[in-house]
C-alpha cells in the first residue's frame, strides 16, 4: 500500500513522524531502529542561544500520563547545525526543526538561521509550550500573537515549509488554527501538552519544581483528537495530529478525522522502537479494516445524520 504523504511541499515516505522533545535530535534513537524508515524526525526544540531549561525535578509520571516541565533545554541552533544535523540521514528522511523564541522578531531571526540549511525540510513553530516563562503558551493563547509569529517566521524561512504547533489550552482551537493559517502557515501540528499538576502529600510539595507542567500520553488522546477534528474543519491547510498515540489504531483515528500525518511523543520513552514499528503496523491495520489506500481512508469519518 502506498504510504507516501505529501502536503505543502513537504514529502514524507509515510505518515509517521516523531514529536519534538521526545526523540532528542534523532541519532539517540538510531540503536532502536532505522531512522530512514520514518516519515519525519522532528528534532527537540531549538532556541537562538543555549537554554538551561527549568530546575529539577521536571518530569514525573502520573497514573494517566507523564508530566514534564523541561523548559526548552537545548544547546542552541548553532550546535544543531554543526553537531547534530550532519549526522542525520536528512537525504532519506524529512528532518523538521522545532523553533522556540521569546518574541516574533526572535522567531524570525531563528528561522533565518535555518532557512539556508539544506538538511532541514521544514520548520515547526512552537507557540504552545506551557513550560517556559518567556512567551511560551502566552503566544498560543493569543490568536493575534500566533498570526504575528507565523508571519515573522514565514518572512525569514525562505522556501522552508512552516508548520505551526498549537496548544490545546485555549477556548476555541478553531480560532487559533485560523490565526496561524492567516499568518501564512503551510500546515498545523496539534496538540502540545495540556497544563497539569501533581503533588506529593507526604512531602507536601509539588512533584515538579516548576509546579505546573505539561501532561502527555494516552490520557490526552481524546482531547487531541477533538482538537484535530475541529482544526481540520476550521482551515484549508493540512493538519498533523499529535497526542497520546500508542498504537496503530490511535494513529489511524487521527487520519480518519482528517490529519495528513501524525507525530508520536510519549510512547517513544516507553518503547524506543515504537515509531519504527508503527509504520508497518499502520499499513497492516489499513489492510485489515479494508481500506484501499491511506488517501482514501483519510478524512472518511462518517458523522451521524
Secondary structure, 3 states (H helix, E strand, C coil): CCCCEEECCEEECCCEEECCCCCCCCHHHHHHCCHHHCCEEECCCECCCCECCCCCCCEEEECCEEEECCCCCECCHHHHHHHHHHHCCCCCCEEEEEECCCCHHHHHHHHHHHHCCCCCCEEEEECCCCCCCCCCHHHHCCHHHHHHHHHHHHHHCCCCEEEEECCCCCCCHHHHHHHHHHCCCCEEEECCCEEECCEECCCCEECCCCCCEEEECHHHHHHHHHHHHHHHHHCCCEEEEECCCCCHHHHHHHHHCCCCEEEECCHHHHCCCHHHHHHHHHHHHHHHCCCCCHHHHCCCCCCCC
